[in-house]
Amino acid sequence: MSLQKRHAIGNLLFWFQIACASVFCTAQSLKMLKSTQGVSLGFFICHGVFTLLNLSLSIAALRNVSDGERVIKRQSAFIYTTWTLVLLVHIGIALWKMEQLWKTIDTISSVTVALGVIFIVGLAKSKNLSLLDPYVKAGLAVFFKSVPQVSLAVVIYQYGKEGLSGIWILVGHITILTRIVHLWISKQEKWDRNTKGSFVSEVWNEVSWLVATVAWFIF
C-alpha cells in the first residue's frame, strides 16, 4: 500500500476515532450521572494504565522514522492521549457519584492484575529485557486491560448493567477495531517493536471486551 493511500486511510480512521471518543465519553458520562450500577472503579483505573502504556509505546514509535511515517504514528499518540483524558473524566465521575467505590471484584481483579505484572516482570528479567522494552509494556497492557474487562462481566452479573451505556459497549468495539487497523497501516515494511506491542495489546483488548459484551447482553 502506498504511503499516500495509508495517509488517507489513517486520516479517516483518526478523525473517526476522535469522534467516537467524544460520543463514548458523553454517553457514558451522562449514564453515570444517573446511575453507577455495574460501574467498576478498578476497571476505569486499569483502563487508564492501559492507555498510558500504549501512549508510551506510540511516542517511542516516533523515533527513527521518516517524516511521512511520522504523521500516522503521531496520530496514534494523539488517539491514546485522547482516551487517557476520557478515562480521567470517567474516573472523576465515578469518585463523585459511586456510593460503594471499591467492590470485592475490584480487589480480586487488582490482585489478578498484580500477579500478571509479577509474571511479566519475572519473564522480562529471565530474558534480560528492560522493563521499558516494548514487549514488556505490551504484556503489562494486556493484563491491565483484559483482566478488568473479564471482571466487568462478573460485575454486570452481580450488580446489573444500569450504569453502563449500550452506546459505550458498541463504541468500545468500533474504537478498538479502528485502532487495530490504524496500527496495522502505521507499520512500515516490517513491524517496529513499539507498534507491534500496541497492536498485540489491542487484539487482546478486543477479545476481552467481547466477554464483557456477552455479559451485558445476557444479564
Buried (B, 14 or more C-beta within 10 A) or exposed (E): EEBEEBBEBBEEBBEBBBEBBEBBBBBBBEBBEEBBBBBBBBBBBBBBBBBBBBBBBBBBBBEEBEEEBBBBBBBBBBBBBBBBEBBEBBBEBBEEBBEEEEBEBBEBBBEBBEEBBEEBBEEBEEEEBEEEBBBBBBBBBBBBBBBBBBBBBBBBBEBEBBBBBEBBBBBBEBBBBBBBEBBBBBBBEEBBBBBBBBBBBBBBBBBBBBBBBEBBEEB
